[in-house]
């Protein structure tokens, strides 16, 4: 049984399609009138969130992680674990916790035992912020603590024989591991100390912990072999954030700790899954721009080493999760499609793909728009699954059952209605591509009027605009805007050739796709082409900075965590290995290709008023990039506002900063776009 975990909302949800935090739906308690932005934000605590789901191997129970918001701001949001029976037992969920009735704590990272009788999880009930591994009976009762570690723990997983668990452990670290979080201020001898995330095993009976992967290797993902004697790991030597881009597939012997590479991929990899016969390891490989945002083709890697085989060449979709079927002849995978998601089965011997489910459906007599299924988890039978489902017009809930025949398990958000009046999937042709995007209508839409519009460019670029109930720029529909969300070339959803179509071409073909989409929208929707804005965060922030150097079509712009100068960026960021797959060479070997796509090269063309936002300790898109762009606008006399958020990383995590960002963006567009 495998499942995909959803990190804490503030660490995983996207801003501007990469990491902007915006609630797009509100409670019916707000009434029929147009709510204020503060009312929309206040309503966030009324919408229940689900972060993680895991079905038991026997398919009889489902566990999930929910976020609990406290009425008092002095008691922060925290996560809790529930289990519900899918058949036979009482369907009412019960809580699994390390300490019944204890203080507010974080509990997450679910792992079922092979016999489906126990659930392992992480909890910081004893020391806030310090997770430990616990195990509890699936039917309830006190939990047993298995570890007493100091550092960062994540991703526990039982061995198939049930005698031990593995987990990822960064010893003595004082921060949550991840490239999107604030980086430490540099001091001392730079590069002299690296905190490696290592594989550790925990004996289920005694709790004995062994760190088994080498001390100089950073392990990102792993999977147990069927005989419980080996582990397949995606790992790299050196610092974790940067070297994920050059990670290889390793096989690690549990008893000896010996670790050897079995596959050095040409691009990025994720999701290792060991075949039932132990002979092969399936992975997803492709051009990826962000650790944890997996997408590509499915490859088969011999466990003893050898030539990897692409099982899905030419597939017009993007695989982002996979699991072997019990027979070992098929691979179940989850895929991004243009404007949709799907579940399919791949025949390993023939390469034939059978679609098991695609996202078009009607729920409770309501056509579901823009389905987003997350935290997919499948039982041992390869047929029964659990997942978190959300739509543009229906709130998130836990669902479970046979694939494509899921039944709603939770009803936590039954009283919630969407703020979005209408969302459509659009398609338009450009330069041989069929580009897809989303169009969100203004609240209280009147077809006799003409409206301003904001274009939201997603981050990545190897990503795709997906439904997200809580956080999205579509909050601007509440203020009377159309919001246009294009998935230009370089995005997931249409296969590897489409994802790679912006290599050595950042800002050119993808911007032409966006502008062609704007032409299509202006022709077919009541959009005032004199009142258009553009916005984005991360790669979307770069595209915003780039767009205002290439066109004067937008009257206002918001660039969040952008990149102004690819040449200087190469030496400033914490993920420099990301650059070479996209640019084809280092900046020292081919500086011209970096200059060609840098907004600063064309900075004297800018006339568009621009709001610039960035976190003080952003390691992915560092502060100096935003400073460089702001400095140029200052010198050129272009209207601007520049805001640096103290202590923040690539994603804003402080509630006061989230709210400040939202207010500034709403005010910025109101200033330039509200009136003709």
N, C-alpha and C positions, 0 to 999 in steps of 0.2 A: 504494500500500500504506500503510495506516494501522494504528497499534497504540496501545494504552493502556499507559502505563508504571506500574509499581508502585514507589513510593519506598522508600527504606530503611525496614526494618521499624519502627524506632523513630520514624520521622517519618510513617508512613502507617497502621500498624495501629491498631485502635481500643481506647480505654479505656472500659470499661463500655458498650460499644457505640458510644462516640465516641472514647475514647482510653484505656482501662484495659488494662494489659498482663498477660495471664494465659495460661499454657500450659494447654490443655485436653486434651492427649494426651501419653502417655508411652511410653517404649521398653519392649519386652517384657523388657528386662534387669532391670526392677524386680521381676519375679516376680509371683506370683498374689495376694499379700496387698495390703492397702491401703497405698499408699506415703505417706510424710510429705509435707507441703507442700514442704519443701526437696528431697526426692527428685524431686518433680514438676518443680520449678524447675530442678534440676540436669539433668534429662532434656532440657531445651530444646536444649542443644548437640548432642543426638543426632538431632534432627529437622532435615533439610535444608530450607532455605527457597529459594524462587524469587521474584524480585522483578520480573522483566520478561521478556517474550518477544516476538519479532518474526519473522514468516515472510518469506522473500525474495519479491520481487514475482513471480518465476516459479514460486513454490510448491515449489521443489526442496529448500530448506534452511530450517532453523529455528535461530534464535539465542536464547539466554536468559541471564539474569543470575542467578547463584546466590550465596548468602551462605555464606562459609566461617568457621567458628568455630574458634579456636585453643584447644588444650588449656591453654596458659598464659594467664592473665589479662593478662600483660604484653603479649601480642600480641592486639590487638583483632580483632573480627570484621571481615571485609572482603568485597568483592564481586568475583566473577570472571565472565568471559564465555565461553560455549561455543557451538559451532556443530555441528549434526548434519545429515547428508543424509537426506532423506525417501525417496529412491529413487535407484537407479543406482549411487551411490557407497557406500563403506563407511559403515554407520550409526553407527559408533563416533564419539562427539563428540570434538572437539579444541578446545583453548583458543585464544582470540584475546586478545592482550594487547599493551600498549605496550612491555613489556620482559620477555622470557622469562627466568624465573628471578629476577626482581627482588624487591625487598622487598615487604612487605604494602602493598597500595594499593587504592583504590576505583576500579572500572571499571564503567561503566554508561551509560545513555542511548543505546540502539541506534538506528542509522539505516542502512537498506540503500540502496545505489545503485540507480538505475532498472534497470541491466542485471544486477542481482543478483550481480555479481562482487566488490563491495567492501562492507565494513561499517565505518561510522564510529561512534565511541564517545568518551566522555569518560573521562579517566584523570588521577589525581593522582600518577603514579609519580615525577615529578621533584621536586615540592614537596608534601608532605602537606597536603591541604585545598585546594590550588589546582588545579582541573581545567583540562585542556587538551583540544582536539579532535584525535583521531587517526583514521587510516583504515588498514585492513589488508585484504589479499586474503581472500576467503571461504574459500579453500583452505589458508590458513596463511601463515607467513612473517613477516618483520619489519613492524612498523607504522610509518607515517609521521606525524610530528606536523605538524599544520596551523596551530596557533595558539600565540602566546606572550602571553596576556592576563592581566590582573590583575583579579580580581573573581569574580563568580558566573556560571557558565555552565550552561545547561540546554536540553533539547529540540532537539538538532540534527535537521535534516531536509533531505534532498537536494532540489534543484530537479528537476522532471520531465526537463529536458534533461541532467541530470547534470554540468553545468559548475560549479555552486556549491552551497553549503549555506547554510541559514539557521540561526540559533540565537538564544536569548534570553540577553541579557548585561546584568548589573548591574555597571558598572565600579567598581573600587576598593572594593567592599563587603567588610566583614570577617566577615559572617555569611551563613549559608545563608538564602536568601530563603524566607519562608513565614510565615503568620499563627499557626501552631501552635508555633513556636519561641520561645525567650525573647526578649523585647523589651529593647532597650537602656534602661538607667536614664536618665531624663530629666535633661538639664543644658543650660545655655546658653540661647540664644534658641530656644524651642520652635517647630517647624514651619519653621525657616529653611532647612533642608537636607532634600531628599528624594532617596533613591536610586531612580532609575527603572530598571526592567527594560526594555531596548530591544531591538528587532530588529536583528540584525547579519547580514551575509552574509560568507561565506568562499569565496574563489575556490579551486576544487578543485586547479587546477594549481599556482598560486603561493602559496596560503595567505594572500593579501591579505585583510584584514578591513576592512569598512566598517560603521559604525553608521548605519542608514538611517532609523529611526523618529525622530520629533521628541524632543528632549531633555526635554520636559515631559510626555511620554506614558508611561504604564506599560502594557506589553503582557503579557497573561496567556496567550493562546493564539494560534496562527496556522496558516495553510495556504497552500501555493503554488497559484497559478493554473495551469491546464494548459499555458499557453504560457511559463511561467517568468518572466513580466514583472511580475507583481503578486503581492501577498500579502494575504490576508484576515486581519485581526487583530481580536481582542477586546481592547479597550484602554480606558483612562480617563485623564484628566489627574489629576496629583497623586499622593498617597501610595497605594501598592499595596494594602495589606491592607484598608483601608476602602472604597476606590472600586471594587473588583471588583463590588460590588452595583449600581453604576450604569454599568457598562461598556457600550460600544456596539460595533457591527460597523463596522470601518473597512476601506477598501481602500487599499493603499500601493503606489505606483509604485516599483519597485526602482531604476530608473535615476536618477530625480530625487529620491526620498524624499518626494514629495508624498503627503499622507495625508488622506483625506476620509471622513466618516461616511456610511454608507449605510443604517444602521438604528439607531434609538434605541428599545430595547425597553421595555415597561412593567415587566418583571421581570428576572430574572437569565438569563444565557445562557452557553452553553459548546459545545465541540466543533465549531468551524467546519470545513466541508468543501466545497471548491469543486467544482461540477458539471463533468463532463467536457467540456461544450460551452462552459464559461467564462461562461455567462450568469447563473447563480444560485449562491448560497452557502447550504448547508443548515446549520442550527444547532439546538441543543436549547434551549428556553426554558421557564421556569417559575419557581415560587417555590422558591428555594434558600437555605439558611442557611449553607453553608460552601463557600468556594472550593475547587474540586477535587472536590467531591461533587456531580456534575452529575446532574440529573434533570428531566424534564418532557416536553412535547410537541415534535414536530419541525416546524420552520418553514422556509419557503423565502424567502430574501431576494434580490431582484434585485441583481446585482453593480454596476449603475449607479445604484442607489438606487430607492426607491419603496416600495410597500406590501408588507409581509411577509405571507405566507399561512401559517396554521396548517394543516398537512397531516393532523394527527391529533386533531381536536377530539373530546372525549368518549371518548378511548381509555382503557380500564380497565387501564392499565399505565403504567409510567414508563420512558421511553427514557433511557439513560445513556451511550450510545456510538453512533456512526453512521459509515457509509461509503457512498459512491456505488457502485452497480453499474456495470460497464464500459459498458453501453448508455446510461447516463444516464437511463433511464426508471424505475429503481428505487433505493431506499435501503435498504441492509442496516442493521439496528439491533439493539442488545442491550437487553434490557428487564428491569426488576424486576417480578415478579408476586407475588401473595400467597403467601408461603412457597416461592417458586421463582424461577428465572431463565429467560429464553428468548431465542431469536434469531428475528427476523422480517424480512420484506421488505415494504416499503411501495411501492405503485405510485403514482408522483408524480401522474399525470394523473387517476386515479380515487379515490385515497385508500384503496384496498383494501389490507388487511394480510393477509399470508399467513404463518402460523407455520411456521418451518423446523425448530425444535427447542424442546422444553421440558424442564425438568430432571428428569423422572421416568424413572429407568432402573435397570438392574441391571448391576453390574460385578463380574466374577469370582464370579458366583453370590451376590453380596451386594447387597441393595437399597440403593442409594445414598440417604442421608438428607441433605436440606438442601444441595443442590449450590450451590457458589459458584464461578463461573468468573470469572477476573480476567485482566487484561493481554491482552484479546482483540486478535488481529491477523489480518488477512485479506490474501490474495494478490491479484494483479492480476485474476485470473479471477473474483473475487467469490464463490468457492465453497470454496476451500481455506483453512483457518484454523488458527491455533495459539493456545494459551491455557494458563493455569495453572489447574488444577482442584483443588478440595478439597471435602471433605464432612465432616459431623460424624463419620462413621465410617470415612472413608478419607483418608489424608494427602495433602498437596499434591504434584503432579507436573506435568511439562510434557506436553501432549497436542497432536496435530496431525492434520490430514486433512480430508476433506470435512465440511462443517458437519453436526453431529449424528452423524457416523460417525468421530469422532476415535479415534486410536490412541495409547496411552501411549508416550511417547518416553523418558522418564527412569524409573528405578526406584530412586531414591536413598533412598526411605523404605519399601522393601519389608519391612524388619524391625520396623516400628513398629506398635503396636496402640493403639487409642483407650482413654482412661480412661473415656469416657462409655459407660454400659451401654445407654442407650436415649434417643432424642430423638424427640419427636412434634411435628407441626404441628397447632395447634389453631385452631378458628374459633368465634366466639360473636357473637350479634347484640347491637347496642346502638344505640338511637335511629336506626334506619334504616340503619346501617352493618353490614357483615359484617367484623368485626375478626379479624385473624390474629395468631398468636404462636407461640412455641416453648416446649416443656416438656422440660427435661432431668431425667432420673431420678437419684436417688442411686446411688452405687456400692453394689454388693451389695444391691440393692433386694429387699425382702421385703414382699409385698402385705399381710401380716398386721400390719405395723407402721404407725404414723403418724409423719410426718416434718415437720421444720421446712421452711420455704420462704423464699427470697429472690426478690423481684421486681426484675429489672434493667430500667431504663428507658433506651432508647438516646438518644444525643445528637442534635444537629441543631437543630431538630426535623425538618428535611427530610432524612430518612435512613431507614434500615431496618435491623433486626437481620439480619445475614448470617452465614453460616458463617465462622468464622475458626479455623484449626487451632491457632494458637499462643495467642492472647490473648483471654480471655473470662472473665466471672464464673462460667462453668460449672465452673471449678476447685472451686467449693464442693460440687459433687456428690461429690467425693472425700472431703469431710468429713461426708457424710450428709445433704445438703440436696437438695430439689427446687429448681430454678432456673427461673423463669418469665420469658419475654422477650416482652412484648407489642409489637405494632406498631400503636399507637393512631392515631387521626386526626391528620393532620399528617405522617404517614410517607409514604415512597415506596411504590410497588407497586400502587396501585389508581387511578391517574390523578390529574390535576391538581385536580379538585374535592375529592378526599379529602385531598390534600396541603395544600390551602388551607383546610381545614375548621377549623383552629385560629386563623385570622387574627382578631385583636382578641378572642381567647378563650383565651389561654395559661392552662393550668392547670385549665380548667373541663371542656370536653368531653373532652379527652384524658385527664384523670384519671378521669372517669366511665367511659371505655372501659377503663382499666386496672383499676379496682375491679370493674367488671362481669366482666372476665376472671378476677379473683381469686375472685369468687363462683362462676363456672363451674368453676374448678379445685377449690375446696373441696368442691363438690358431687360432682365426678366422680373425684377423686384422693384418696389417703390423706394429705392435708395437714392438719396440726394448725393450725387457724386462730388458736390462741393463741400460736403461735410463728412469726410471719411478720416478715420484714424487707424493706426497700426500699433500693435503691442506684441510683446513676447518676453520670455525669460530664458536664460541660458542660451541655447542656439537660437531660440526665438528672440532673445535680446540682441544677439548678433545680427539676425536678419532685420530687426527693426533699425539698428544703427546703419546697416548696409542700405536698406531701402531708402532712407532719407538722403543718402548720398547719390542715389541713382534715379530718383523720381521726386517730383514735387506734388504728386497726386494726393498725399495725405496732409491734412491740416494740423494734425497733432500726433505725437508718438510717445510711447512709454517703453523704455528699454530697461528691462530688469536683468541684472547679472550678465551684461552683454560682453562682447569681445570687439574691441576697436581696432586692434593691430595684431594680426596673427604672428608677425615676426617677433615682437616683444613678448607676446603671450607664450610663445614656445619656451621661453626661459623663466616664466613667472608661475606657471600653474603646477599643480600636484599630479597631473595625469598626462604628462608629456608623451607617453607611449601611444596615446590616442591619436596623435597627429599623423603619424607616418602612414597608416592605412588609408587615410583620407587625402593626404597631400602627395603621397608616393615617395617622399624623401624627407629628410630632416631639413630644418630651416637653414642649416649650415651648408647643405649640399644643393639646395634649390631655393634660395631666398625669393626669387622672382614669383614663384607660384604662390607663396604666402602673401607677398605684397599685392598681387593681382586681386585677391579676395578680401583685402583689408579695407574697412571703411575709412581709416585714416588716410589712405592713399588718395581718396576722392573727397576729403573732408570739406574742401572749399565750395562744394556744390550744395551744402546743407543750408536750407532755409526754414525747415520745419521745427516748430517749438517742440522740445523733447524733455520729458521727465526721465531722469536717470536714477535707478534704485539699485543698491547692492549691499550685501552683508560685509561687515568689517573683516571677518575671517573666512571669506569664501576661498576655498582651495581650488575649485574647479574653474571659476571665472573670477580671478582675483580683482580686488579693489583697484589696483593701478590701471586696469583696462577701462573701467568706468571713469576714473580720474582723467585718463588721457583724452577720452572723448569729450568730457565736460570742459577740460582746459581748452580744447580746440573751439568748442562752441562759444566759450567766453571770449576768446580772442577774436572770433568772427562776428560777435555781436548777435548770435542767434539766441532767441528766448529759450530759457532752460530752467530746470530746477534739479539739483543733485542732492540725494539723500543717502547717507551711509548709516546702516543700522548696527549699533554697537553690539559686539559679541556674537553676531549672527554669522552663519555659514552660507552655503549655497541655498539652503531652504530656511525660510523664516519660521522659527519655532516659538517665539515669545508672543503670547496673545496680544499684547499691546502693540507690538510691531506689525503683526498681521492686520490689525484694525487700522493702524496708521497708513499702511500701504494701500489698503482698500479706499480709504477716504481720499488720499492724495490722487489716486488714479481717477476716481469718480469726479473729483473737483477739476482735475486737469482737462478731462474731456468735456466737462460742462462748460469750461471757460472758452474752448475753441470750437466745439462741435454742436452745442445745443441750439444755436441760433444761426440762421443763414448769414 
